[in-house]
Amino acid sequence: MRPSLALLRTTTFRLALAQAGVVLMFVVALLVYVYFATIGQLVADSDVLADQEYAALERAYAEGGIRRLNQEVVERAARQGPLLYVLAEGNGLVVTGDFQQLPSLPGESVQRIDFGFESTDAEGAAQRGRARGKVGRLLNGPILLVARDLGDSEVMSGRITRVLWTVAILGVFLSIASGLIASWLASRRAEALASTARDVMAGDLKRRAPVRGEGDEFDALAEAMNAMLDRLERLMQVSRTAGDAIAHDLRSPLTRFRQKLEAALEAPADTANDREALRKALEEADSLLDMFAAVLKLARVESNPNWRFERIDASDILRELVDFYEPAAEEQGRTLRGEIAPDLFVNGETGLFTQAVSNLVENALKYTPEGGHIALTAARRSDGRIEIAVSDDGPGIAPADRDRVQERFVRLESARSSPGAGLGLSLVAAVARLHRGGLHLRDGLDNGEGKGLGAALVLPAAA
């Protein structure tokens, strides 16, 4: 498609055409209004003046007959006013007046008449004019015509009409011209966004839409598009590294799994040893299955927005989790305490909510050294939302890595030796987003050597 044709099909140009149509309709309406407000009023005034003059001459005829009437017509015609007079006999022969002959009469009764006439100007040149007045046959036969010359009114009407049509043509032209300019400018901005999208589809994930800083809708669209591209780039980066991360995490358990089976095959037949090898192989298989289950769980949370939410008692669930994990923490030589405010309710899915908090507690138990402390707290914040925090005095996570560890399969080097797939915090973050909340990592409990780690799950409170 040629650029000129593409420009004519833009929305801004169509809006400009609509604007031109509105301008044209407005001018036509204004023309009609001005006509009735000016020319129409002049015609009405002419009718009133002609009626008054006709009635006065009719009274003069009744009082003095044809002689008085003729005298009045001669005197009034000599004044050179806006009115025109004609007095004629009953057969139509003009006796006196401004015309040599009567215009064609529509009938015998007194009535309104609108007619054209010819006259001469001061220099003797012929010119045509138009008049409107009243004509009728008086008692005993004479015909009287009183009319007003509409020349001035027609000149004024013509001028007003020409001005309004000129304004209409200029308005339509300017509307179309401004529409073309606006379409061209808008098409440039739209083409910049389309070019960015094409480059991104071609593989340039670093490309971003230009933002001019004008604060208009194109800047808002460009900013939203750039935010989407930032998110897409992060997801692509995660996708690129996920394979390496999965391969790295699966290599160790699969290697151990193979070694144990190989050792069992090479070792002399021994029922006890065979059972021990099978038990260890089963543990490694369970570890692999747990990893794949976590991947599927995370995918299900992120891909299905239609979970059935209900009003759940977060305080009750959190107290049960403290009671459940407290013995395990004591068995591992750690201390778990809970500070749960009463009557904390959220809208959510009970299983996902419980899974998310459980992941935070299990993370704390995994990375807090023996003799460490873990605190599970829940309270209502000043903004009305509910904050559920799990804090420990373990090694913690550096601030620069706290956002990164919430992505899939991201495990810090310090955690490579411990079991896991790097999906625990990712699942918690996904559950938080599903519940219109967020996961925030911060400093935890101070153990004298470091700040530990605090993981706060912030969710909207139920009504």
N, C-alpha and C positions, 0 to 999 in steps of 0.2 A: 504494500500500500504506500502511495506517495505521501511524503510528509504533509503536503498541503491538504490532502484529503483526510489524513489522520487528524489534523488540527481541527478540521470542520466537524469531526465526529466527537470531539471532546465534550465533556459535561459543561465546562465553563463557557464554551462557545454556544451551546444550546441554551444555557442560562442567559447569555447575552442576547440571543434572538428573542427569548421570552421577555427580557427587559425591553427590547426594542418594540415588541408588540404592545407591551403595557404603556410605553411612552406614546405610541401612535393612538391607542384607544383613549388615553388621557387627553391628548390634544383634540381628538374628535369630540369628546365629551365637553371639553372646554370651549370648543368652537360653537357647539350647540348652545351651551349656557350663555356665552357672550352674545350670540345672536339674539336669543330671547331677552337677555338683560339689556341690550342696547337697541338693536334694530327693531326688535319686537316692541320695545317700549316706545320708540319713536313713532312707529306705525300706529300704536294705540293712541298716543298723544295727537297724531294727525287726524285720526278718526274723531276724537273728541272736539278738536278745533273746527273741523269741517262741519260737524253736527251743530255746533254752536252758531257758526256763521250762517249755515243754511236756515236755521230756525230764525235768526235775526232778519234775514232777507225775506223769509216767508211772512213774518209779521209786518215788514215794510210793505209788501204786496197787499196784505189784507187791509192795511190802513190807507194806502194811497194808490193802489192799483198798479197798472203796468208802468205808468209814467214814474211813479215813486221808485218802483223796483228798478227800472232802467237807470235812474239817477244814482241809486245806491250802488249798483253794479259798476257803473262807470267810475264813481269816486273810489270805490274800494280797489278796483283793478289798477287805478292810477297810482296807488301807494307803493307798488313794487315790493309787496311783502311776499311771504312764502306761499300765500294762497292764490289759486287760479280760479277765475270766474268765467262763466259763459251763460248768456241769456239768449234763448232762442224761441221762435214762434212754435206753435203747435205742430207745424209741418216739418220742424227741424231746421228751418232757416235761421242762422245766427243773427241776432239783433246787435249785440255788443258782447265784449269779453276778450279773453286772452287767446282764443282760438278762432280760426276762420270757419271751422265746422265742428259739429259735435262728434265725439267718438261714438262707436256703435253702442246703442242702448240695449241692455239685456232684457228690458221689459218696460211696461207702462208705469209700474208703481215706483215709489221712492225706495231707492236701494243703494248699497255700497258698490263702488266701481273702481277698478284698478286698470289703468290703461297707459299706453305709451303715446308720446307726442313728439313733434318736431318743433324746434324753436331756433332763433338766431341769437348769437351772443352780441357783445358790444361792438365787435368788429364786423358784424354781418354774416359771420360764418354759420352755416346750418349745424345743428346738433340735436341729438335725440335725448329725450328725457322720459321720466316715468312719474306718474302722479297717481294719487289715491284720494278718493273723496266720496261725495254723495250727490246723486242726481235723481231728479223726479219731475213729474208734470204737476204744476200748480193748478189751482182752481181756475177754470175757464181757459185752460190750454197752454200757457207758456211753460217752457222747460227751463229749469234752473240747475246748473252744475257748479258745485263748490268743491274744489280739490286742493290738495297740498302737493307741491313739488317734492318728490322724494330724491332729488339729485344729491343733496348733501348726505342723506342717509345711505344711499347706495355707494357713494364715494367712501364713507366711513366703513360701511360693511365690507367693501372690497379691500380696503387697507387692513382691516382687522383679519379678514380671511387670509390675505397674503402673508401677514405676519405669523399667524398661527400655523399655516402650512409650512412656512419656512422653518419655524421652530420644530415642527414635527419631522421634517426631512433631516434637519441637523441632529435632532435627538436620535432618530433611527440610525443615522450614519455614525454618530459618536458611540451609540450603544454597540453597534456591530464592530466598530474599530476597537473600542475598549475590550469587547469580548475576544477579538482576535489576539490582542496584546496579552490579556489575562490568560487566554488559552495557551499561548506560546510560553508564557512564564510558568504556568502550572505544568505544562507538558514537559518542560525542562526539569522541574523538580521531580515529577513522576518518573521521567526517564532515568534520572539519577538513582532513584530507588529500584527501578526495574533492572538497571545495569548492575547494581550491587547484588540483587538476587541472582542474576545470571552468573556473576563471577563466583558467588558462593556455591551455586549448583555445579559450577565447573571445577570446584575443589579448593578455591581460595577462601579458607575459613577465617583469615585475618581481615578480610575486606569488611568495611563498615559503611553505613549510609551517611552521607554528609549532613551535618546539623549546622544551620546558618546562625542560630541564636536569635531568630526573629520571634520565637514563641508562638508561631502559627501552627495550623494543623499538620503541615508537612514536617515541621520540626518534631511535633509530638509523635507522628507516625515513624519518623526516622529513629527517635529515641527508643520507642517500643521495639522497632525492628532490630536495633543494635543490642538491646537487652536480650531479645530472643536469640540473636546470633551469638552473644556471649554465652548464653546457656547452652546453645547447640555446640559451640566449640568445646565447652567443658565436658559435655556428654560424649562428644567424639573422642576427646582426650581420654576420658574414662574407658570408653570402648576399646581404644587402641591399647591401653595399658592393662585392661582387664584380662586379656588373654595371657599376657606375661605373668600377671599376678596369680591367675588360676593355675597356670602351668607350674609356677614356682611353689604354690601351696600344695598342689596335688602330687608333685614329684616326690616329696619326702614320704608321705603316707603310702603311696604306691610302691616306692622303693622298699620301705620297711615290710610292706605286705608281701612283696615278692621274695625278699630275703628270708622271711620267716617260713614261707612255704617251701623255698628251696632248701633251707636248713632242715626242715622236717623230712623232706624227701631223701636228703643225703645221709641223715642220721640213722643209726641202727633202729630197727623196729622196737618201739617202746610205747606202750599204750599211754603212759602218763605224759611222756614228752610230746607224743602226737596230740594229745588233748590240749596241752599247754600251747603248742604252736597254733592249733586251730582257734583257741580262745583269743590269742593275741591277733591272729589274722581277722577274727571277727570284730575285735575292737577297732582295728584299722578300717575295716569295711563300714562299721558304724560311723566312724569319723567322716569318711567320704560321703555317706548317706546324709549325715547331719549337714555337711557343707551344701550338698545339692538341695536339701530341704530348705535351707536358709535362702538360697538363690531363688527357688520357686516362691517362697513366702514373700520375699521382697518384690519380685515381679508381680505377684498377685496384688500386693498393696498398692503399687505404683500404677498398675494398669486398670484397676477396677475402682471407679469413683462412687459406685452405687452400693456401698455398704449400708446395712440397716443400722442406723444410729438410734440410740435410746438414752434416756436420762439415767446415768449411772452414779452410784454413790462412790466417789473416788476415795473418800476418807475410809470407808469400810474396806475397800479392796486393798488400800495401802497398808492398813493395820494387819490384814491377813498376810500380806507379803512380808512384813517385818517379822511376824510370828513364824512364818515358814522358813525364812533365811537366817534367822537368828541362831538356831542350833548349828547350822552348817558353818556359820561364821565362827562360833565358839570352837567347833571341832578343828577348824583350820588355824586357830590361835588369833583370831581377829575379833574386834568388837563392833557390833552393829546396833545402833540405837535409832529409834524413830520418834519424830516430833510431828504428829499429824493433827492439823486443826480440824475441828468437827464441821459437819455439814458442808462439805465441798462436793459439788455436783458438776458433772460435765456431760455434754452430749457426745456420745461416741459408741464405739463397738467394744464390748467388755473384753473379748479375747485379745484384740489388738492393743487396747490400753494396758491390760495386764502384761502382755508380752513385751511392750516397750519398757515399762518400769522394771520388769524382770531382767531384761538385757542390761539396763544400767546398773542394777545391783550386782549381777554376775560379772560384769566388767570390773566393778570396784573390787569384788572378792578376788578376781583373777590377778589384778595388778597391784593390790595392796600387800605389802610384805607382812610376814608374821609379826604379830604384836601391833599391827596398825588399827586404825579406827575408821569406821564408815558411818555416815549419818544420812538417813532418809527423812527429809522434811517436806512438808506440804502446807501451804498457806495461801490466802487470798491477797493479791497484790493491790496497790493503791489504784491501779487502773481497772480493777474489777476482774482481771483474769486470774487463773489459778496457776501457781508455780510449784512444780514437784521437782525437788532437787536431790540428787545423790552425790554426796561429797566424800572424798577420802583423803588420806594423807600419804598416798603413794608417790611414785615418781612424777606423775602428772604428764602433761603434754605441752610442749612449747607453744606459745600463742600463734606463731607463724604456721603451725601444723593443725590448728584446731578446726579450721574449715575443711581442710583436705581429708582428715580422717573420717569425715561424715560421708565421703563418697564410697562407692562400691569397691571392694577388694583392695582398699588402701590400708596397708599395714606399715607402721613405722619399723625401722630396722631393729629397734629395741624390743619389738613384740614378735619378731620372726620365730624366736625359739619357743614361744608358747603356742598351744593349740588354738585354732580358730581360722576363719576365712576372711576377716576384715569386713564382715557384713553386719555386725551387731549394731554399731552406731548408725550405719546406713538405714537399717530397718527402723530404728527409733526416729530418725529424721523423717523418713517417709511416713510413718504413722503420725508424727506431729503435723506434717503438711496436710495429710488427709483430714485431720481434725481441726484445720485452720489455725494451727499454732506453730511453734517452732522449737528447735533444740539449740540450746546455747551452752557452749563449753567455756569454763572460766576457771579461776583458781579455786582450789578446794580447801581442805583443812591444813593448817600450818603445823608441820611436825618438827619445826626447828631447823630443818635442813632444806625444806622446799615448801611449796604451796599446795602440793597435791593437785587433784583434779575435781572440779565440780561440774556436773552435767545437769542443766535445768531444763525440764520439759514444761513449756508455758502453753496453756490451753485456754480457750474462752470458757467462761463459766456458763452453766446451764441456767436458763431463766427460772 
